[in-house]
Amino acid sequence: MKKIVKNSILMSTIGLIGLTTNQRVSAAEQKQETAPALMSSNESIISASSQSSKEQKPSTDNSTESGVIKNSESAAETKNKEEVTVKQNNEIGPGVYDAPKVSQRSTPASMNLLRNTSRASMNLLRNTSSFISSIHDGAISSWRKYGVLPSVSGAQAILESGWGQSTLATYGNNLFGIKGTYNGQYVTMPTQEYINGQWITVNAQFRKYNSWNESIEDHGNFLAVNSRYHNLLWKTNYREVTSLLKQDGYATAPNYDTLLNSLIEQYGLTSWDREVTDNVGSLDQLTANSNNILALGWHAINDANNLPYSYLILIDTNTGKEHKRIAINRGRRDDVANAYPSINTAAMSGINANIPVDSGMYGHTYRVISRYAQLPSGEGSAKDFDFGNTVKVPAPTKQNLGSLDNFKVNSNKISMNGWHASDYAQGKNTHYLIVMNVDTNKEIKRLKVNNSLRNDVHSVYPNVYNSGMSGFSAELAVDKSLEGKNFYVISRYTSTTNGNSDYVDYQFPNVVNVPQGPSNLGSIDQLIQNGNILHISGWHISKNVQGLNNNFIIIMNKANNKEIGRVRINRITRNDVAAVYPTVDNAAQSGFDIKVSVDAKLKQKNIYLISRYSNSNSGEGRYVDYQFINSLNIK
């Protein structure tokens, strides 16, 4: 264990809490080594006068940590000091690290370690929260890209860089001692290599990053591309992940997992894990052709009670701006529910979306975001998940064209005609028109149509397959499932009977609204006096007649608006009314045809009529009336 303590020491006494008594080191006994002055990218930071580090005497004021330059030390002062030589240390990982000289002694377990902490160590204690904050985003990104648990990434960064105070962390933002270059950037440092049976000091290139977060993310990539570590990816229990790291041979120190666990627990890094495991997702497939972007995957969050609406959002990677969003319905994913049993939306987290491609998307690359939103528009409070996946929409080599020449609604039907010509329709001889709900992007109706001659289209697009026979015409009966909604139409050519596979679609931009049907309406067909008989016929429809099973015609005196009398009636079938108002439930049984004797109460009166649906035998109680505009002078 001696070697790992020498190389890590966790750069603060707090980092040692949880070690055994024999593993604890008094910070006051650490001997100092200075770090090289910072040079520009891709330049050497090796002193011209020396390529090896030499141990310096401990400072009397304990104002520096091992391998750490005092903030007040100038570059000129640093230049004259010996440089730190780094060396491979498999006990704490596959990287190359500072090797400060530290003595080790046993201390009583009950001793307060902070008593022996140097002033520099105390300063470092105060800076731990700053370091932890600075590596947070990189740890989260490493999880989302590679599946490395954030708490473990953070603990490894702390342990292997000594809270970001190692020479490589200071001058190259390199927290894990990884050699080589990163995006062409590197720093050069002396390192001890075992060559021909002896240790010699040589100059080596080490990856240089723009930030510590970049270093953590690159370390995640290292674990992801090495198959020996694949068993720990996407695991959500930090103790399991640290155990697997040790088991897989990442580090040879026998208590490597214990050290990481202590750091995770001491500094509350499990909060990072909750951050990603309460809002998780993955795309199983993201592909594009010139017609659609297919997105398959899942996104699960906790506490979605106030976020009932789901969307997929496309972000143009060139502009960083949203290009399109579509409402989606989540599908069942039992595999996600099994993996994340604590997330209450996991079982219904599935995504299966075909996002229509418009011509402005050709050649552009898009990133996909899944959103749970408070409002139907996808705005308000929301929880997003950026999958990180990108897809490029290819420019079409073939043409897929169409137009709706007519798309309108009357009282009982939607009429549509137009054309759809496509080079992709070869071998796809079945043609459907699919009516889609604008608000939900869900299919409402599907109509099979026969193509018709369109010479005008063929004259404009003579080289497009089936342009000459690209026409269509169809009507769709309006029912209450369509009432009050906005619709658009997709034309589909397919080789299958049901049209659900091997197809090419064209989405027309036209939108039509099916208006709400009448809630209370009626008409008098006849109001005629023939001697002592009054003949009354007509109809009355209403959407609010549930439970109102008693029907009356009420005869009113127009002079004083008082009732003269009422006649109980039985409604009769009126198919003509139902055909015009198919969305009103009682339209088919809305008719009446009665004859009333003219008695003294009616004679010499100017009358008008009311039709009533009531829940009472008397016609009172709860009721719905319709007053007809017709009137008649009774003789």
Secondary structure by P-SEA (a helix, b strand, c coil): caaaaacccccccccccccccccccccccbbbbbbccccccccccccccccbbbbbccccccccccccccccccaaaaaabbbbbbbbbcccccbbbbbbbbbbbbccccccccccccaaaaaaaaaaaaaaaaaaaaaaaaaacccccaaaaaaaaaaaaccccccccccccccccccccccccbbbbbbbbbcccbbbbbbbbcbbbccaaaaaaaaaaaaaaccccccccccccaaaaaaaaaaaccccccaaaaaaaaaaaaaccaaaaaaaaabbbbbccccccccbbbbbbcccccccccccccbbbbbccccccccbbbbbbbbbbaaaaaacccccccccbbbbbbcccccccccbbbbbbbbbccccccccccccccccbbbbbbccccccccccccccccccbbbbbbcccccccccccbbbbbbbccccccccbbbbbbbbbcaaaaaacccccccccccccbbbbbccccccccbbbbbbbbccccccccbbbbbbcbbbbbccccccccccccccccccbbbbbbcccccccccccbbbbbbbccccccccbbbbbbbbbcaaaaaacccccccccccccccccccccccccccbbbbbbcccccccccbbbbbbccccccc
